[in-house]
């Protein structure tokens, strides 16, 4: 196996591990939030649109957050504030009923 194959295998393993962590984490969160750059799981979310001269952007404030990003050392954070210029998708996850 050459170094490119080893790198591809390493990246595939990291993506699979991240997906498995996401699947497990999704069970304890209320909201799924997706921006152009990243996805989040959280228990609190507030999206505020801002209409300025250059166009509309969104301020997203989340509490009790899990960040879908493979390279982060700590994906769980107590609060995250994000600004997005593109679409913001917020979905309520199905809870235990």
N, C-alpha and C positions, 0 to 999 in steps of 0.2 A: 504494500500500500504506500502511495506517495504522500507527501505532506498535504497536498490539496484534498485528497480523500480523507485523511485524518481530520483536517479542519472541518470539512463538510459533515463528517460523522459527529464531531464534537458539537457543532452548531445544531445539528438535528437533535442530539440528546438534550441540549439546553432548552430548545423549543418545546420538546416533549415534557420535560420536567416542569417548565413554566406553565404549560397547558394543564398538567395534572394539578399543580398548585392552585391555578385559577379555578378549576372545577371544584376542588375541595373548599376554597375560600368563598365561592359564590353562595354556598349554603348558609352563610352567616351574615350576609349583607342584604340590604333592602333595595339598593339602587345600582344600576349599571349605567355608567356615563362614558360616552365616546366622543372624542374630538378627532380632528384630522390627524393629530400626531400620536395619540395615546388613548388607552382605555383604562377605566377605573371602576372599582367596586367601592361602595360607600354606604353608610347608614344615614347620612344627612347630605342634602344637596340643595343649593340655591343658585339659579342662573339669572343674571341680570344683564339685559341688553343695554348697550351704550351706543347711541347714535351720534357720531361726530362728523366733522366735515369730510373726512376721508372715507366714511362708510360706517357700517355697524360692526361692533365687536362684542363679544360676550365675556363677562366676568363670571367664573364658576367657582363657588366656594363649597368645599366638601368637608365633612367631618367623619372621623373613623374610616380611614381610606386604605385600600389596597391598590397599588399601582401596577398595571400590567406592563412591566418593562424588565427584560431579562438581565440587563447589566446592573440593575440596582442592588446594592448590598442589603438594604432594608426596604421591602416593598410596603410594609405597614407603617402608616404615619397618622398622627392624631388629627391633622388638618392639612388640606392642600388648597391653594388658590391658583387658578389657571385662567389665562386669557386666551380666547380663541377668535380668529377672524373668519373661520369657516363654520360649517354646520356643527351643531352640538346635539347629540342624541342622548336623551335621558329616558331610561326604561325602568319601571318598577318590576323587580324580580318577584316571581311567585313565591309567596311564603308558605309555611306549613299551615295548612287549613284543615 
